Amino acid sequence: MKDPVLRVACPDQPGLVHQITKALMDEGANIVRNDEFVDRTAKHFFMRTEFQNVPAERWFPLEKNLRSHLPDHAVLTLEQPRPKNI
């Protein structure tokens, strides 16, 4: 099974990477891959993070914690990728 993936898209502001990774760390997550990008023209932040060690039943508290630290109108998705049938 693949590792869970967190995706965040929101207006850019200082400290977003710290806030997101701290929330994951507070849940005991081990980040195995992290990619981020800022569209400087639109001043918009995007982040995709794969992590381990957080069971699905802890995702709701994790999401609640993240939303309390992210800007209003942040788009947040947390999912367990499924194998693709090819």
N, C-alpha and C positions, 0 to 999 in steps of 0.2 A: 504494500500500500504506500502511496506517495505521502509526503509530508503535507500538513495543512498549509494553506496560503492565506496571508492577510494582504489585502489591497486597500490603499488609502489614496483618495484624491480630494484635495481641498485647496483653498487659497493659501499661498505661501506665507510663512511667518517664521521668525527665528525659533529654534528649539524643537521643531517637529520631530526630527529623527530621534533626538534624546527622549522626548515624551513617549513616542511609540515604542522604542526599544526598552525603555524603563518599564512600561506597562507589561510588556512580554516577560521581562526578567522577573517582575513581581509575581508572575504566575509560574515561575520556574522554567520558562521556555529556554530552549537552546536554539539560537538562530543559525540556520545552516546556509542560508543565502539571502542577501538583501540587495535590492536595486532601488535607486531613487533617481528622480529627475525633476528639475524645475523648468517649466516653460517661463522664461524670463519676460517674454512679451505679454503673456496673459497673467503673469504672477501667480501661477498655479503649480502646486506640488503634487507629485505622484510617487508612490512607494509600493513595492511588492516585496513581501518577506515570507520566506519559507521557514518553518520552525518545527521543533520536536518537543515532546515532554509535556504538552498541555492536552489533557483529555477533552473530548467534545463537550462534556458536561460543565467544563470550566470556561467555555467560549462566551457564554452570556455575561458572566462577571467581567471577563476580559474586555468585551465590547463596551460594556457600560463604563469601565475605567477609561478606555481609550476615548470615548465620546466626551467624557468630562474634561479632557485635555486638548481636544481638537477644536478648530474653529467651527462656528455654526455652518451648516450646509455641507459639512464634510461627507463624502461618500465612502462608506466603509463596507468591505465584504470580507467574510471569513468563511473559507470553504475547504472541504476535503476533496482534492482532485480525484477523479475516477480514471481508471485505465481506459484508454481509447480503443475501440474496436476497429481494427483496420482490416 
